[in-house]
């Protein structure tokens, strides 16, 4: 599968994971594992309409709040 076959939502999700991981000194794979374990992966993907129109820091803060609950 190449980049052209991925939806904008999925491309943003990957970008968000990579940037969130970079901010936290970890890997996107580890972040995805954490989201999966917290049952938040679908939530984060569904937040695309809001997350992609705001600053990434807002998305990071939301994810941080959800993961630490």
C-alpha positions as CSV (number, residue, x, y, z in Angstrom):
1,X,0.0,0.0,0.0
2,X,1.3,3.4,-0.9
3,X,0.6,6.8,0.6
4,X,-1.9,7.6,-2.1
5,X,-4.1,4.7,-1.0
6,X,-4.4,6.0,2.6
7,X,-7.2,8.4,3.6
8,X,-6.4,11.8,4.9
9,X,-7.7,10.7,8.2
10,X,-5.3,7.8,8.4
11,X,-2.4,9.9,7.2
12,X,-3.1,12.4,9.9
13,X,-3.4,9.6,12.5
14,X,0.0,8.3,11.6
15,X,1.4,11.9,11.7
16,X,-0.2,12.5,15.1
17,X,1.2,9.2,16.5
18,X,4.7,10.1,15.2
19,X,4.6,13.6,16.6
20,X,3.2,12.5,19.9
21,X,5.8,9.8,20.2
22,X,8.6,12.3,19.4
23,X,7.3,14.7,22.0
24,X,7.3,11.9,24.6
25,X,10.6,10.4,23.7
26,X,9.2,7.1,22.5
27,X,8.1,5.4,19.3
28,X,4.8,5.6,17.4
29,X,4.6,1.8,17.9
30,X,4.7,2.2,21.6
31,X,2.1,5.0,21.5
32,X,-0.2,2.9,19.4
33,X,0.2,0.0,21.9
34,X,-0.6,2.4,24.8
35,X,-3.7,3.6,22.9
36,X,-4.8,0.1,22.2
37,X,-4.4,-1.0,25.8
38,X,-6.4,2.0,27.0
39,X,-9.1,1.3,24.3
40,X,-8.4,4.8,22.9
41,X,-7.3,4.1,19.3
42,X,-10.8,4.4,17.8
43,X,-11.4,7.5,19.9
44,X,-8.2,9.2,18.6
45,X,-9.0,8.3,15.1
46,X,-12.6,9.6,15.4
47,X,-11.2,12.9,16.7
48,X,-9.7,13.7,13.3
49,X,-12.3,16.5,12.6
50,X,-11.2,18.4,15.7
51,X,-7.5,17.4,16.0
52,X,-6.5,18.3,12.5
53,X,-7.9,21.8,12.8
54,X,-6.3,22.7,16.1
55,X,-2.7,22.9,17.3
56,X,-1.1,19.5,17.8
57,X,-0.5,20.5,21.4
58,X,-4.3,20.5,22.0
59,X,-4.5,16.9,20.6
60,X,-1.5,15.9,22.8
61,X,-3.2,17.3,25.9
62,X,-6.4,15.5,25.2
63,X,-4.6,12.2,24.6
64,X,-2.6,12.7,27.8
65,X,-5.8,13.3,29.8
66,X,-7.4,10.2,28.3
67,X,-4.4,7.9,28.8
68,X,-3.8,8.9,32.4
69,X,-7.4,8.2,33.5
